[in-house]
Amino acid sequence: MVDSNREIEDRIRQLFDAGDEALPEPSPFLETRILARLTEDAHRAKLRRWRRWAILSPLAAGALVLSILVYRPAEFEAPVNTSILIRVEVEELRGSAIAYAEVELPDDVTFYSEKYPELTEEREIRLAWLDRYEEDSLPIVVRASTPGLKRVKLRFLDENETVLEERQLEIDFRASLEHGDSSVS
Amino acid sequence: MGLLLMEKTAGEPLPNDLVEAARDGDQKALSLLIERSQTQLYRFCMYLTGDPRLSEDLCQDTYVKVIERLKSLREPGDFRGWLYRTAKNLYIDQWRRAKKREVLPLDLVQGRHGALEEPMPDLVLQIRSALACLDPESQVLLLLIDQQGYSYREASEILGITQAAVTSRIYRVRRTFWEAYEKP
């Protein structure tokens, strides 16, 4: 019978030393098994990534096509340093509860108005939606100081300021086009 | 390669440069890392499971889990501790699952793979039988300290308990184990 803790500890350690000697060695193939499993796991992970890609890519492509179809902005060409009249077709918006229209301009594009020259300083304006847009278009006059593709954003809001419709007009301002007042619609 | 000339001394800390090389994707270093640590880990698993095949499976699962996350190891000196912590967790998970399914304890299924396997030495069977009197956490604690030679502090880090808890538990665990071992 062993009494002291120290003695028990020594005996247990000796016992494990003897046990270690008696234990069989691990299989010589253990290392190979581990490395093979790692390789297999890596292959599986790669396969999973490919499968995910194969499933998601048609979906992504579909979403891309859809977004192009739905959001494809109108594109126009216009000369720089020239006031151009943009007529945004709003016929299809008639009857909806639109209270305001917001127009946001990109850099280097300004509003132009002979009557309200201070509009040139504004980057964004809000227009009260009037039934007087009888021609089924919202007229805006803008002017670009540099060439390039510019995007004019339009938002149509109801009385609660909820955005009902968003549009984006892409205008390709070109230096080479003939100057003079023109209009796009 | 200098690393290949190092002698196989189980139980000693694994050289940091070897762990770093394996972490950086050096396949030779990875093989050597397994080679240099597998015997000790296998013995640890053998005492826990009492079955050579289960031990090899546990070893394999442990290495795979650790190596697949090796890139996240910041301190190469922590590799051995991480290995044993992973083995301990896997073993306890298996033990809990087995308990839930109410299958035979691991030490009772020894030798089920047929006569081709070498019989376990009596001494190992006696040790395994005495270990079976302890709960899995206590088995791991005893093996880490008295079989693997970890300090109380290292064992506390592997087990995720305080050093004071290790100190207070180990005496009771040793006594229970020794009494079970000495029983005729």
Interface residues (C-beta under 8 A of the other chain):
Chain A: M1 V2 N5 I8 E9 R11 I12 R13 L15 F16 A18 G19 D20 A22 L23 P24 E25 P26 S27 L30 E31 R33 I34 L35 R37 L38 D41
Chain B: L30 S31 I34 E35 Q38 T39 Y42 R43 M46 Y47 P52 S55 E56 C59 Q60 Y63 V64 I67 E68 E118 P121 L123 V124 I127 L142 L143 D146 Q147 Y171 R174 R175 F177 W178 Y181 E182
